[in-house]
Amino acid sequence: MTDFERIRDSTLGYLTPEERVSWVSDLSREGTDYDRAYQKLLSARERLCQRFALQPEDMEAVLDAAYDLEQAVARGIYDAAVDYAARGFQL
């Protein structure tokens, strides 16, 4: 697992307490902005499936693609931050 993956998975609450990066906040905890946004997403998905007679698998495919885009952006920002630190925090 790369450093990026450990940080990402710690942030999303995917790792056990022993595996996670200790200084990374778990955004998946109940009541966080992430949790509220995720709940809104699930609710909207359910409404769209009901309204347009969509299969949940079709909506999951759309959400998975959006997640892939989000992950690519996060990876790019992470890589840029690592480079920025390596340059002594100089643009």
N, C-alpha and C positions, 0 to 999 in steps of 0.2 A: 504494500500500500504506500502510495506516495505521500509526501507531507501535505500536499493540496487535498488529497482524499481524506486523510486523517482530520484535517481542519474542517473540511466540508461535512464529514460524517459526524464529527463532534458537534458542530453547529446545528445539524439537523436531528440530533438525538439518536443517531443510529448505533452508537457504540456503547458498550458497557462502561461503567465508571472506571474500571481498570484500564480500558483501552483508549479512552478519550484523552484529548489534549486538555490538561487541567485549566489552562488560562483562557479557553474558548467557551463563550456562553452558549448554552443549549437553548436555541430559539424556539424549539418545538414545545416547550413547557406550556401548560394550560394558562391562558390569559395573556400571552405575549402577542405582539403585533403579528408575528408569523402565524401563530395559532388562530387568531381571529381571521386573518386573510385566508388561511387554508380552509377554515370552516365555511367562509363565504364562497370559496371556490367549489367546495363539495355541494353546497346548497344550490348554487347556480347550475352545476352539472345535472343535478337531479331534476330541477325545473325544466331545463332544456330537453332532457331525455323524455320527460312526460309530455311536454308541449308539442314536440316535433316527432314523437314516436321513434326516437333514436335508441340504438342499442348502447348500453353502457360501455361496451368494448370500443365503439367508435369514438365516443367522447374520451375514453382513456388514451386512445391513439393520439388524439389532438393534444391532450394534456402532456403526454410523454414527449411529444415533439417540442412543446413549449418548454418543458423541463430541460431537454437537451440544449435548446438555445440558451436558456438561463445558465446552465452549467458551463457552456462555452464562454459566455461573457464573464462569469465568475473566474474561470480558469485564466482568461486573458488579464483580468484585473490582478489576480494573484501573481501571475508571472511578471507583470509590470511592476508590482510592489516589490517583489524579490529583486528585480533589476535595479529599481530605484534605491533600495537599501544597499545593494552592492556598490552603487555609485556614490555612496556617502550622502544620500538624500539630496542629491543635486539633480536638477532637471538638465 
